[in-house]
Amino acid sequence: MPIYEYQCFECKKIAEVIQKADDPAPICHGAMKRLMSKNSFILRGSGFYATDYKNKPKENKSDSKNKI
């Protein structure tokens, strides 16, 4: 489940809440708004981008006929 940040309009305090995307905002004495925050997703190493994300070279149709 993702972590959402909410800020109270009255006291300006920020609360971090782990909840489902369709769950309601946490209850506070004042109204709260959901904040937009940056994520911390970092791809490192030679795994995902090098092996799964790049476009793979297409085979020539003439090459595939010769293989049969």
PDB file of N, CA, C and O in Angstrom:
ATOM      1  N   MET A   1       0.842  -1.184   0.000  1.00  0.00           N
ATOM      2  CA  MET A   1       0.000   0.000   0.000  1.00  0.00           C
ATOM      3  C   MET A   1       0.887   1.247   0.000  1.00  0.00           C
ATOM      4  O   MET A   1       1.948   1.261   0.624  1.00  0.00           O
ATOM      5  N   PRO A   2       0.453   2.275  -0.693  1.00  0.00           N
ATOM      6  CA  PRO A   2       1.254   3.503  -0.758  1.00  0.00           C
ATOM      7  C   PRO A   2       1.135   4.346   0.507  1.00  0.00           C
ATOM      8  O   PRO A   2       0.206   4.190   1.299  1.00  0.00           O
ATOM      9  N   ILE A   3       2.096   5.238   0.669  1.00  0.00           N
ATOM     10  CA  ILE A   3       2.082   6.199   1.778  1.00  0.00           C
ATOM     11  C   ILE A   3       1.584   7.530   1.231  1.00  0.00           C
ATOM     12  O   ILE A   3       2.141   8.060   0.270  1.00  0.00           O
ATOM     13  N   TYR A   4       0.533   8.068   1.844  1.00  0.00           N
ATOM     14  CA  TYR A   4      -0.020   9.361   1.444  1.00  0.00           C
ATOM     15  C   TYR A   4       0.273  10.386   2.525  1.00  0.00           C
ATOM     16  O   TYR A   4       0.332  10.055   3.710  1.00  0.00           O
ATOM     17  N   GLU A   5       0.455  11.631   2.111  1.00  0.00           N
ATOM     18  CA  GLU A   5       0.666  12.726   3.054  1.00  0.00           C
ATOM     19  C   GLU A   5      -0.544  13.645   3.013  1.00  0.00           C
ATOM     20  O   GLU A   5      -1.037  14.000   1.943  1.00  0.00           O
ATOM     21  N   TYR A   6      -1.012  14.022   4.197  1.00  0.00           N
ATOM     22  CA  TYR A   6      -2.139  14.940   4.324  1.00  0.00           C
ATOM     23  C   TYR A   6      -1.702  16.117   5.181  1.00  0.00           C
ATOM     24  O   TYR A   6      -0.873  15.968   6.079  1.00  0.00           O
ATOM     25  N   GLN A   7      -2.269  17.301   4.897  1.00  0.00           N
ATOM     26  CA  GLN A   7      -1.986  18.484   5.707  1.00  0.00           C
ATOM     27  C   GLN A   7      -3.299  19.072   6.187  1.00  0.00           C
ATOM     28  O   GLN A   7      -4.243  19.243   5.416  1.00  0.00           O
ATOM     29  N   CYS A   8      -3.340  19.379   7.482  1.00  0.00           N
ATOM     30  CA  CYS A   8      -4.523  19.980   8.089  1.00  0.00           C
ATOM     31  C   CYS A   8      -4.586  21.455   7.712  1.00  0.00           C
ATOM     32  O   CYS A   8      -3.577  22.156   7.786  1.00  0.00           O
ATOM     33  N   PHE A   9      -5.758  21.933   7.308  1.00  0.00           N
ATOM     34  CA  PHE A   9      -5.929  23.348   6.964  1.00  0.00           C
ATOM     35  C   PHE A   9      -5.779  24.249   8.192  1.00  0.00           C
ATOM     36  O   PHE A   9      -5.276  25.367   8.079  1.00  0.00           O
ATOM     37  N   GLU A  10      -6.207  23.774   9.359  1.00  0.00           N
ATOM     38  CA  GLU A  10      -6.199  24.609  10.564  1.00  0.00           C
ATOM     39  C   GLU A  10      -4.833  24.657  11.253  1.00  0.00           C
ATOM     40  O   GLU A  10      -4.303  25.741  11.495  1.00  0.00           O
ATOM     41  N   CYS A  11      -4.267  23.506  11.567  1.00  0.00           N
ATOM     42  CA  CYS A  11      -3.012  23.490  12.335  1.00  0.00           C
ATOM     43  C   CYS A  11      -1.770  23.362  11.454  1.00  0.00           C
ATOM     44  O   CYS A  11      -0.653  23.497  11.954  1.00  0.00           O
ATOM     45  N   LYS A  12      -1.938  23.105  10.160  1.00  0.00           N
ATOM     46  CA  LYS A  12      -0.844  22.988   9.181  1.00  0.00           C
ATOM     47  C   LYS A  12       0.081  21.799   9.435  1.00  0.00           C
ATOM     48  O   LYS A  12       1.156  21.723   8.841  1.00  0.00           O
ATOM     49  N   LYS A  13      -0.315  20.871  10.306  1.00  0.00           N
ATOM     50  CA  LYS A  13       0.501  19.686  10.546  1.00  0.00           C
ATOM     51  C   LYS A  13       0.336  18.709   9.390  1.00  0.00           C
ATOM     52  O   LYS A  13      -0.723  18.628   8.768  1.00  0.00           O
ATOM     53  N   ILE A  14       1.411  17.968   9.116  1.00  0.00           N
ATOM     54  CA  ILE A  14       1.405  16.991   8.029  1.00  0.00           C
ATOM     55  C   ILE A  14       1.384  15.592   8.640  1.00  0.00           C
ATOM     56  O   ILE A  14       2.140  15.297   9.566  1.00  0.00           O
ATOM     57  N   ALA A  15       0.513  14.737   8.114  1.00  0.00           N
ATOM     58  CA  ALA A  15       0.408  13.357   8.580  1.00  0.00           C
ATOM     59  C   ALA A  15       0.715  12.422   7.418  1.00  0.00           C
ATOM     60  O   ALA A  15       0.214  12.615   6.311  1.00  0.00           O
ATOM     61  N   GLU A  16       1.546  11.401   7.673  1.00  0.00           N
ATOM     62  CA  GLU A  16       1.814  10.361   6.692  1.00  0.00           C
ATOM     63  C   GLU A  16       0.954   9.161   7.045  1.00  0.00           C
ATOM     64  O   GLU A  16       0.948   8.708   8.189  1.00  0.00           O
ATOM     65  N   VAL A  17       0.229   8.649   6.062  1.00  0.00           N
ATOM     66  CA  VAL A  17      -0.715   7.562   6.303  1.00  0.00           C
ATOM     67  C   VAL A  17      -0.494   6.475   5.265  1.00  0.00           C
ATOM     68  O   VAL A  17      -0.431   6.755   4.068  1.00  0.00           O
ATOM     69  N   ILE A  18      -0.377   5.225   5.726  1.00  0.00           N
ATOM     70  CA  ILE A  18      -0.311   4.087   4.816  1.00  0.00           C
ATOM     71  C   ILE A  18      -1.739   3.607   4.621  1.00  0.00           C
ATOM     72  O   ILE A  18      -2.398   3.186   5.572  1.00  0.00           O
ATOM     73  N   GLN A  19      -2.217   3.674   3.375  1.00  0.00           N
ATOM     74  CA  GLN A  19      -3.604   3.299   3.112  1.00  0.00           C
ATOM     75  C   GLN A  19      -3.784   2.941   1.651  1.00  0.00           C
ATOM     76  O   GLN A  19      -2.921   3.210   0.815  1.00  0.00           O
ATOM     77  N   LYS A  20      -4.921   2.330   1.360  1.00  0.00           N
ATOM     78  CA  LYS A  20      -5.281   2.031  -0.021  1.00  0.00           C
ATOM     79  C   LYS A  20      -5.633   3.325  -0.736  1.00  0.00           C
ATOM     80  O   LYS A  20      -5.961   4.328  -0.102  1.00  0.00           O
ATOM     81  N   ALA A  21      -5.561   3.295  -2.063  1.00  0.00           N
ATOM     82  CA  ALA A  21      -5.842   4.496  -2.849  1.00  0.00           C
ATOM     83  C   ALA A  21      -7.286   4.960  -2.696  1.00  0.00           C
ATOM     84  O   ALA A  21      -7.556   6.158  -2.785  1.00  0.00           O
ATOM     85  N   ASP A  22      -8.218   4.039  -2.467  1.00  0.00           N
ATOM     86  CA  ASP A  22      -9.627   4.428  -2.382  1.00  0.00           C
ATOM     87  C   ASP A  22     -10.113   4.639  -0.945  1.00  0.00           C
ATOM     88  O   ASP A  22     -11.301   4.880  -0.733  1.00  0.00           O
ATOM     89  N   ASP A  23      -9.220   4.552   0.046  1.00  0.00           N
ATOM     90  CA  ASP A  23      -9.603   4.828   1.432  1.00  0.00           C
ATOM     91  C   ASP A  23      -9.834   6.326   1.632  1.00  0.00           C
ATOM     92  O   ASP A  23      -9.200   7.135   0.955  1.00  0.00           O
ATOM     93  N   PRO A  24     -10.728   6.716   2.547  1.00  0.00           N
ATOM     94  CA  PRO A  24     -10.943   8.144   2.816  1.00  0.00           C
ATOM     95  C   PRO A  24      -9.756   8.755   3.564  1.00  0.00           C
ATOM     96  O   PRO A  24      -8.928   8.038   4.125  1.00  0.00           O
ATOM     97  N   ALA A  25      -9.685  10.070   3.565  1.00  0.00           N
ATOM     98  CA  ALA A  25      -8.621  10.783   4.283  1.00  0.00           C
ATOM     99  C   ALA A  25      -8.750  10.529   5.780  1.00  0.00           C
ATOM    100  O   ALA A  25      -9.855  10.295   6.270  1.00  0.00           O
ATOM    101  N   PRO A  26      -7.629  10.571   6.521  1.00  0.00           N
ATOM    102  CA  PRO A  26      -7.716  10.378   7.973  1.00  0.00           C
ATOM    103  C   PRO A  26      -8.508  11.509   8.624  1.00  0.00           C
ATOM    104  O   PRO A  26      -8.557  12.628   8.115  1.00  0.00           O
ATOM    105  N   ILE A  27      -9.118  11.194   9.748  1.00  0.00           N
ATOM    106  CA  ILE A  27      -9.969  12.176  10.429  1.00  0.00           C
ATOM    107  C   ILE A  27      -9.112  13.093  11.301  1.00  0.00           C
ATOM    108  O   ILE A  27      -8.256  12.630  12.055  1.00  0.00           O
ATOM    109  N   CYS A  28      -9.353  14.379  11.187  1.00  0.00           N
ATOM    110  CA  CYS A  28      -8.657  15.397  11.976  1.00  0.00           C
ATOM    111  C   CYS A  28      -9.742  16.355  12.470  1.00  0.00           C
ATOM    112  O   CYS A  28     -10.876  16.310  11.993  1.00  0.00           O
ATOM    113  N   HIS A  29      -9.401  17.202  13.405  1.00  0.00           N
ATOM    114  CA  HIS A  29     -10.380  18.180  13.883  1.00  0.00           C
ATOM    115  C   HIS A  29     -10.722  19.181  12.787  1.00  0.00           C
ATOM    116  O   HIS A  29     -11.814  19.749  12.782  1.00  0.00           O
ATOM    117  N   GLY A  30      -9.802  19.399  11.868  1.00  0.00           N
ATOM    118  CA  GLY A  30     -10.040  20.301  10.740  1.00  0.00           C
ATOM    119  C   GLY A  30     -10.028  19.522   9.439  1.00  0.00           C
ATOM    120  O   GLY A  30      -9.759  18.321   9.417  1.00  0.00           O
ATOM    121  N   ALA A  31     -10.322  20.220   8.366  1.00  0.00           N
ATOM    122  CA  ALA A  31     -10.308  19.587   7.049  1.00  0.00           C
ATOM    123  C   ALA A  31      -8.862  19.331   6.629  1.00  0.00           C
ATOM    124  O   ALA A  31      -7.959  20.098   6.962  1.00  0.00           O
ATOM    125  N   MET A  32      -8.660  18.238   5.893  1.00  0.00           N
ATOM    126  CA  MET A  32      -7.316  17.890   5.442  1.00  0.00           C
ATOM    127  C   MET A  32      -7.288  17.797   3.931  1.00  0.00           C
ATOM    128  O   MET A  32      -8.296  17.494   3.292  1.00  0.00           O
ATOM    129  N   LYS A  33      -6.109  18.063   3.364  1.00  0.00           N
ATOM    130  CA  LYS A  33      -5.942  17.910   1.917  1.00  0.00           C
ATOM    131  C   LYS A  33      -4.777  16.965   1.671  1.00  0.00           C
ATOM    132  O   LYS A  33      -3.821  16.933   2.446  1.00  0.00           O
ATOM    133  N   ARG A  34      -4.857  16.194   0.587  1.00  0.00           N
ATOM    134  CA  ARG A  34      -3.774  15.284   0.227  1.00  0.00           C
ATOM    135  C   ARG A  34      -2.681  16.073  -0.475  1.00  0.00           C
ATOM    136  O   ARG A  34      -2.957  16.857  -1.383  1.00  0.00           O
ATOM    137  N   LEU A  35      -1.442  15.864  -0.051  1.00  0.00           N
ATOM    138  CA  LEU A  35      -0.308  16.564  -0.639  1.00  0.00           C
ATOM    139  C   LEU A  35       0.309  15.723  -1.752  1.00  0.00           C
ATOM    140  O   LEU A  35       0.260  14.493  -1.723  1.00  0.00           O
ATOM    141  N   MET A  36       0.882  16.399  -2.717  1.00  0.00           N
ATOM    142  CA  MET A  36       1.635  15.730  -3.766  1.00  0.00           C
ATOM    143  C   MET A  36       3.093  15.733  -3.330  1.00  0.00           C
ATOM    144  O   MET A  36       3.650  16.792  -3.042  1.00  0.00           O
ATOM    145  N   SER A  37       3.707  14.582  -3.280  1.00  0.00           N
ATOM    146  CA  SER A  37       5.107  14.513  -2.872  1.00  0.00           C
ATOM    147  C   SER A  37       5.887  13.693  -3.885  1.00  0.00           C
ATOM    148  O   SER A  37       5.317  12.892  -4.627  1.00  0.00           O
ATOM    149  N   LYS A  38       7.196  13.901  -3.908  1.00  0.00           N
ATOM    150  CA  LYS A  38       8.027  13.168  -4.860  1.00  0.00           C
ATOM    151  C   LYS A  38       8.166  11.728  -4.405  1.00  0.00           C
ATOM    152  O   LYS A  38       8.069  11.420  -3.217  1.00  0.00           O
ATOM    153  N   ASN A  39       8.392  10.864  -5.360  1.00  0.00           N
ATOM    154  CA  ASN A  39       8.618   9.471  -4.995  1.00  0.00           C
ATOM    155  C   ASN A  39      10.110   9.218  -4.891  1.00  0.00           C
ATOM    156  O   ASN A  39      10.915  10.059  -5.292  1.00  0.00           O
ATOM    157  N   SER A  40      10.474   8.095  -4.370  1.00  0.00           N
ATOM    158  CA  SER A  40      11.882   7.770  -4.194  1.00  0.00           C
ATOM    159  C   SER A  40      12.242   6.494  -4.943  1.00  0.00           C
ATOM    160  O   SER A  40      13.075   5.716  -4.477  1.00  0.00           O
ATOM    161  N   PHE A  41      11.630   6.274  -6.087  1.00  0.00           N
ATOM    162  CA  PHE A  41      11.868   5.090  -6.893  1.00  0.00           C
ATOM    163  C   PHE A  41      13.109   5.318  -7.747  1.00  0.00           C
ATOM    164  O   PHE A  41      13.131   6.225  -8.579  1.00  0.00           O
ATOM    165  N   ILE A  42      14.134   4.505  -7.549  1.00  0.00           N
ATOM    166  CA  ILE A  42      15.391   4.660  -8.279  1.00  0.00           C
ATOM    167  C   ILE A  42      15.751   3.325  -8.930  1.00  0.00           C
ATOM    168  O   ILE A  42      15.748   2.283  -8.274  1.00  0.00           O
ATOM    169  N   LEU A  43      16.058   3.369 -10.217  1.00  0.00           N
ATOM    170  CA  LEU A  43      16.534   2.177 -10.913  1.00  0.00           C
ATOM    171  C   LEU A  43      18.054   2.210 -10.905  1.00  0.00           C
ATOM    172  O   LEU A  43      18.660   3.172 -11.378  1.00  0.00           O
ATOM    173  N   ARG A  44      18.660   1.177 -10.377  1.00  0.00           N
ATOM    174  CA  ARG A  44      20.119   1.099 -10.335  1.00  0.00           C
ATOM    175  C   ARG A  44      20.563  -0.250 -10.871  1.00  0.00           C
ATOM    176  O   ARG A  44      19.821  -1.231 -10.822  1.00  0.00           O
ATOM    177  N   GLY A  45      21.764  -0.281 -11.374  1.00  0.00           N
ATOM    178  CA  GLY A  45      22.321  -1.536 -11.848  1.00  0.00           C
ATOM    179  C   GLY A  45      21.981  -1.783 -13.306  1.00  0.00           C
ATOM    180  O   GLY A  45      21.497  -0.890 -14.002  1.00  0.00           O
ATOM    181  N   SER A  46      22.233  -2.980 -13.753  1.00  0.00           N
ATOM    182  CA  SER A  46      22.040  -3.310 -15.164  1.00  0.00           C
ATOM    183  C   SER A  46      20.793  -4.161 -15.381  1.00  0.00           C
ATOM    184  O   SER A  46      20.662  -4.783 -16.436  1.00  0.00           O
ATOM    185  N   GLY A  47      19.901  -4.208 -14.446  1.00  0.00           N
ATOM    186  CA  GLY A  47      18.746  -5.095 -14.519  1.00  0.00           C
ATOM    187  C   GLY A  47      17.603  -4.605 -15.369  1.00  0.00           C
ATOM    188  O   GLY A  47      17.573  -4.863 -16.573  1.00  0.00           O
ATOM    189  N   PHE A  48      16.670  -3.911 -14.778  1.00  0.00           N
ATOM    190  CA  PHE A  48      15.390  -3.586 -15.407  1.00  0.00           C
ATOM    191  C   PHE A  48      15.537  -2.846 -16.728  1.00  0.00           C
ATOM    192  O   PHE A  48      15.000  -3.294 -17.742  1.00  0.00           O
ATOM    193  N   TYR A  49      16.243  -1.735 -16.743  1.00  0.00           N
ATOM    194  CA  TYR A  49      16.311  -0.918 -17.953  1.00  0.00           C
ATOM    195  C   TYR A  49      17.027  -1.661 -19.073  1.00  0.00           C
ATOM    196  O   TYR A  49      16.564  -1.642 -20.214  1.00  0.00           O
ATOM    197  N   ALA A  50      18.126  -2.305 -18.778  1.00  0.00           N
ATOM    198  CA  ALA A  50      18.920  -2.966 -19.811  1.00  0.00           C
ATOM    199  C   ALA A  50      18.255  -4.233 -20.327  1.00  0.00           C
ATOM    200  O   ALA A  50      18.430  -4.577 -21.495  1.00  0.00           O
ATOM    201  N   THR A  51      17.501  -4.934 -19.495  1.00  0.00           N
ATOM    202  CA  THR A  51      16.953  -6.220 -19.913  1.00  0.00           C
ATOM    203  C   THR A  51      15.465  -6.196 -20.244  1.00  0.00           C
ATOM    204  O   THR A  51      15.029  -6.943 -21.120  1.00  0.00           O
ATOM    205  N   ASP A  52      14.688  -5.378 -19.585  1.00  0.00           N
ATOM    206  CA  ASP A  52      13.238  -5.447 -19.740  1.00  0.00           C
ATOM    207  C   ASP A  52      12.603  -4.249 -20.427  1.00  0.00           C
ATOM    208  O   ASP A  52      11.521  -4.381 -20.998  1.00  0.00           O
ATOM    209  N   TYR A  53      13.234  -3.097 -20.391  1.00  0.00           N
ATOM    210  CA  TYR A  53      12.563  -1.891 -20.855  1.00  0.00           C
ATOM    211  C   TYR A  53      12.935  -1.505 -22.278  1.00  0.00           C
ATOM    212  O   TYR A  53      12.098  -0.959 -22.997  1.00  0.00           O
ATOM    213  N   LYS A  54      14.152  -1.768 -22.704  1.00  0.00           N
ATOM    214  CA  LYS A  54      14.603  -1.356 -24.030  1.00  0.00           C
ATOM    215  C   LYS A  54      13.821  -2.084 -25.116  1.00  0.00           C
ATOM    216  O   LYS A  54      13.356  -3.208 -24.926  1.00  0.00           O
ATOM    217  N   ASN A  55      13.689  -1.416 -26.260  1.00  0.00           N
ATOM    218  CA  ASN A  55      13.088  -2.069 -27.416  1.00  0.00           C
ATOM    219  C   ASN A  55      14.058  -3.122 -27.932  1.00  0.00           C
ATOM    220  O   ASN A  55      15.250  -2.858 -28.090  1.00  0.00           O
ATOM    221  N   LYS A  56      13.548  -4.292 -28.188  1.00  0.00           N
ATOM    222  CA  LYS A  56      14.390  -5.373 -28.683  1.00  0.00           C
ATOM    223  C   LYS A  56      14.468  -5.277 -30.202  1.00  0.00           C
ATOM    224  O   LYS A  56      13.490  -4.887 -30.840  1.00  0.00           O
ATOM    225  N   PRO A  57      15.613  -5.626 -30.796  1.00  0.00           N
ATOM    226  CA  PRO A  57      15.729  -5.552 -32.258  1.00  0.00           C
ATOM    227  C   PRO A  57      14.761  -6.527 -32.917  1.00  0.00           C
ATOM    228  O   PRO A  57      14.573  -7.653 -32.458  1.00  0.00           O
ATOM    229  N   LYS A  58      14.157  -6.065 -34.000  1.00  0.00           N
ATOM    230  CA  LYS A  58      13.194  -6.897 -34.718  1.00  0.00           C
ATOM    231  C   LYS A  58      13.924  -7.806 -35.696  1.00  0.00           C
ATOM    232  O   LYS A  58      14.932  -7.416 -36.285  1.00  0.00           O
ATOM    233  N   GLU A  59      13.408  -9.022 -35.863  1.00  0.00           N
ATOM    234  CA  GLU A  59      13.989  -9.952 -36.826  1.00  0.00           C
ATOM    235  C   GLU A  59      13.527  -9.588 -38.224  1.00  0.00           C
ATOM    236  O   GLU A  59      12.409  -9.107 -38.414  1.00  0.00           O
ATOM    237  N   ASN A  60      14.381  -9.815 -39.190  1.00  0.00           N
ATOM    238  CA  ASN A  60      13.968  -9.651 -40.581  1.00  0.00           C
ATOM    239  C   ASN A  60      13.078 -10.820 -40.955  1.00  0.00           C
ATOM    240  O   ASN A  60      13.319 -11.945 -40.520  1.00  0.00           O
ATOM    241  N   LYS A  61      12.057 -10.572 -41.750  1.00  0.00           N
ATOM    242  CA  LYS A  61      11.149 -11.650 -42.144  1.00  0.00           C
ATOM    243  C   LYS A  61      11.870 -12.691 -42.986  1.00  0.00           C
ATOM    244  O   LYS A  61      11.545 -13.877 -42.914  1.00  0.00           O
ATOM    245  N   SER A  62      12.837 -12.268 -43.778  1.00  0.00           N
ATOM    246  CA  SER A  62      13.577 -13.219 -44.606  1.00  0.00           C
ATOM    247  C   SER A  62      14.410 -14.162 -43.740  1.00  0.00           C
ATOM    248  O   SER A  62      14.587 -15.326 -44.099  1.00  0.00           O
ATOM    249  N   ASP A  63      14.927 -13.681 -42.603  1.00  0.00           N
ATOM    250  CA  ASP A  63      15.695 -14.529 -41.698  1.00  0.00           C
ATOM    251  C   ASP A  63      14.819 -15.589 -41.050  1.00  0.00           C
ATOM    252  O   ASP A  63      15.257 -16.726 -40.871  1.00  0.00           O
ATOM    253  N   SER A  64      13.591 -15.237 -40.696  1.00  0.00           N
ATOM    254  CA  SER A  64      12.710 -16.194 -40.032  1.00  0.00           C
ATOM    255  C   SER A  64      12.254 -17.288 -40.991  1.00  0.00           C
ATOM    256  O   SER A  64      12.017 -18.416 -40.556  1.00  0.00           O
ATOM    257  N   LYS A  65      12.123 -16.988 -42.285  1.00  0.00           N
ATOM    258  CA  LYS A  65      11.733 -18.012 -43.264  1.00  0.00           C
ATOM    259  C   LYS A  65      12.854 -19.021 -43.461  1.00  0.00           C
ATOM    260  O   LYS A  65      12.591 -20.208 -43.654  1.00  0.00           O
ATOM    261  N   ASN A  66      14.087 -18.569 -43.415  1.00  0.00           N
ATOM    262  CA  ASN A  66      15.219 -19.462 -43.609  1.00  0.00           C
ATOM    263  C   ASN A  66      15.414 -20.404 -42.433  1.00  0.00           C
ATOM    264  O   ASN A  66      16.011 -21.468 -42.601  1.00  0.00           O
ATOM    265  N   LYS A  67      14.934 -20.052 -41.257  1.00  0.00           N
ATOM    266  CA  LYS A  67      15.105 -20.880 -40.069  1.00  0.00           C
ATOM    267  C   LYS A  67      14.188 -22.096 -40.076  1.00  0.00           C
ATOM    268  O   LYS A  67      14.474 -23.077 -39.390  1.00  0.00           O
ATOM    269  N   ILE A  68      13.101 -22.059 -40.828  1.00  0.00           N
ATOM    270  CA  ILE A  68      12.120 -23.154 -40.827  1.00  0.00           C
ATOM    271  C   ILE A  68      12.602 -24.292 -41.600  1.00  0.00           C
ATOM    272  O   ILE A  68      11.908 -25.303 -41.708  1.00  0.00           O
TER     273      ILE A  68
END
